[in-house]
Amino acid sequence: MKKIAVVILNWNGAKLLEQFLPSVVAYSEEAKIYVADNASTDNSIEVIKTKFPQVTILQNDGNFGFANGYNVALQQVEEDYYALVNSDVEVTENWLAPILSIFDKESNIGIIQPKILDYKNKACFEYAGAAGGFIDQFGYPYCRGRIFETIEKDNGQYDDETEIFWASGACLFIRKDIYRTLNGFDGDFFAHQEEIDLCWRAFNLGYKAKFTPKSVVYHVGGATLNESNPRKTFLNFRNSLLMLTKNLPEGKLFLIIFARLCLDGLAGIQFILKGKFSHCWAIIKAHFEFYHLINRNLKKRNQTNSENYYQTKSIVYKYFIKSGTVFEK
């Protein structure tokens, strides 16, 4: 049996599979390739069977979203390492060898992210992950190579293998044993920020995440749910609050949650000023859903949640007040 499984989650993405699976098949000889299908109603299954017969299909019996879609499918995958790859990702030659090398040689590394560049502008980092992710004290995510809407050109400035806080769900490598110890992604999230929550829970248990520039992929981004969709705003705001509830250290929990609720209110006002009323309403709905789920998520807390989860106290302050648009340690 091969050591690594490449698992691509799909829902009605036949065109994306036709476009991006060829690179995965061509450059993944070290891996067994799976497509986990979330009960697609298009011709995805037919496309895989006729054009990619070497790919194993895992058929879920419903659309379980990103989080539970993977959780259900990966119960059937027994390779030692998982590569969870979005259906809109183009991989490159030799993308798996550096990952396997790290996993085999560094037993303390549980999660790895490759360099993620923009498929539409290959000289630049891609929004979802770039060169590895971090969060600030209030749970706002940012990356080496991308802070809020500012995306850097890849000039080799982050070509160092380094420890990171979270790896992007667009292309995330994780040891099977750790994924199962964590019970996978949190199904309450459905989609968005579930990978940050997963990495935070791993961090709380002492596992480390690492970025390597030796593995490179290109991500379209927004192919399944674009940035202008209020549904994405709802998921991001709700899931960020759920993640904080589960993972913040005891002494900071309620103070930071209160601060985030206030900051979210300011974000809602900003949407109103921009005329994006549906996004403001999405934030309001996210808060009501958060209140509905808060007790259930408080019960998911670990008693050893670490105090040292952030490098920067407030990326919002650095970016909007101090005009800090480039990653700094």
KAKADA-V525940 format. One line per field, one symbol per residue. psi: psi as a letter, one per 30 degrees, with the letter a starting at -180 (. if undefined). A space follows every 10 residues. Layout:
psi = ???
//
This chain:
psi = klfkkjjkkk jhheeeeeef eeeeeeghff lkkkkjkhhk gaheeeeeee fiffkkkjjl gljgaedfee eeeffgkgle kkjjklfhkk llkgffeeee eeeefjffjf kkklkjlkef iffllkeiec hklllafggk klljfjjbgj klkjggfhhk klklelkkfe jkkkkeeeee efhaljfffd lkgfeeeeee eeefggklkk kkffkklkke kgffjlfgkf eeeeeeeeee eeeeeefkle ffdeeeeeee eeeeeeeeee eeffgiefee eeeeeeeeee eefeeefeff kkfgkkfhfl ekejfeeeef efhjfkkk.
//
